[in-house]
Amino acid sequence: MSLCALPRLTARATRLSNLRNCAAYSSQAAPTLATTKKKVIFSGIQPTGTPHIGNYLGAIRQWVRMQDEPRETTELLYSVVDLHAITVPIEANKLRQSKRETMAALLAAGLDPERCTLFYQSSVPAHSELMWILSCTASVGYLSRMTQWKASCFLDSVVSSKLSLSSTADVQDEKARSALKLGLFSYPVLQAADILIYRATHVPVGDDQRQHLEFARECVTNFNSAYKSKILVHPQSIIPPERRIMSLQSPTQKMSKSHADPKSRILITDSPEAMHKKIMSSLTDSENSVSYDPEKRPGVSNLLDILSAFDGAERSPQELAKSMAGESLKGLKTKTSEAVISALDGMRERYLRVLEEDGGKYVDHVQEKSAEKARQRAAETMHLIKTAVGL
C-alpha cells in the first residue's frame, strides 16, 4: 500500500505519472509549477448534519450551479471537512452520523459525483501532511491576530463563541491560555492545506472568511519564498451573491445549527409543514407593514432577504419591499414560506432516498470513489512539495 492507501497498481501508475509530469524539473533546482488555464475550485463544509437554508444559499446552491461550467475548463472539489469538526469535543458516533447526513444532503441538493469530487477531508491524509509542512513557515503572529480561536469560524459558517473572548483578545491573555487548544489556534493552517493541496485557483468564500483565504495566500508566499519555488498557487476568492441569512428567532444573529431553538433555522430537509410553521412564527416587530431596514427591522429584513434569495424573478429585497407596500407581515411570511417550499420541493424525499439507497451503502460508495480521486490528485502536489523541501 502507498502512503495514501491506494491499490498497488494505482499507486504505481500515479508515481509513474508524477515522474513524467515532473520530468522537466532539474534535480539541482526546486520544482516549479507550469501555468495552467484550468480553473480548480475547492470548497468545504462542516459535518454538522443536515444543512440549513443559510448553508444552502451561502455555499451549496453555488456549488451545484458551478457544475454547469465545462469540465474541460473547470475542476470541482468539495469536501466535508471532518478534521475541522474535532477542534471541539464531539462524540465519535455523533461525528460519524453527521458526516453521512451532510454527505447525503449534498447529494440530495444536486451535487453529481460524476461531475465533482466529493469526499471526507480525513480520507485524504495529504491534507494533514501538508498542514505540517506549511506550519513550518507560517507566522504565529499572523495566526494570533485572526479570529478563529476567539469565535468559531469555519469554512461554511460562523457559529457560537468557543472561548467567549473579545475580538481584541490576545494569546497572552490568561483566559485564552487556559482554554485555547492548539488545534483551534492553528486550524487556519489546515484550512490553507485543504485549498493548496489541490492547487486550487478559486475558493468560494463569504465576507467572514476572507481573512482565512488571505492567510492561505500568505502561506503560499512563505512556502514559495522559503524553498525558492512556484509550486503553490495563490487562490482567488469567489464571493457568493446572496446576503447572510439570519436566525428566524434572533434575527441579529446568523442562522446556525448551534442555536438552542430549532425554530430558529430551516433545514433543507424539513417537511413543507415544518418550513411553513417556522416562517409563520418567525420574530419580526410590532409594525404591521413591510419595509427593508436591516438595522431597525432585522426580522422583517431577514424574511425579505430569504424571499429574494428564492425569488424566481431574482428581485432584490428592496424591490420586493416596494412591491409589497401596504401588505401585512402575515402576507410577507406567507409569500416567503411559499417561495422556500417551492424551491426546496423534493429535497427531503431525495435526502431520505440517498441515505437508504443500496442498503444504506450508497453514500459510502460515493465518498470512497471520490476520495481515491482526491488522494491521487493530492499526491501530485505532495511529490512536488517533498522534492522542493528535500523529504
Helices and strands as residue ranges (DSSP letters): H 8-21, E 39-45, H 53-55, I 56-60, H 61-66, E 74-80, H 82-85, H 92-109, E 117-120, G 121-123, H 126-135, H 140-144, H 174-179, H 182-196, E 202-204, G 207-209, H 210-226, E 236-238, G 262-264, H 272-280, H 298-309, H 317-323, H 329-343, H 347-356, G 357-360, H 362-389
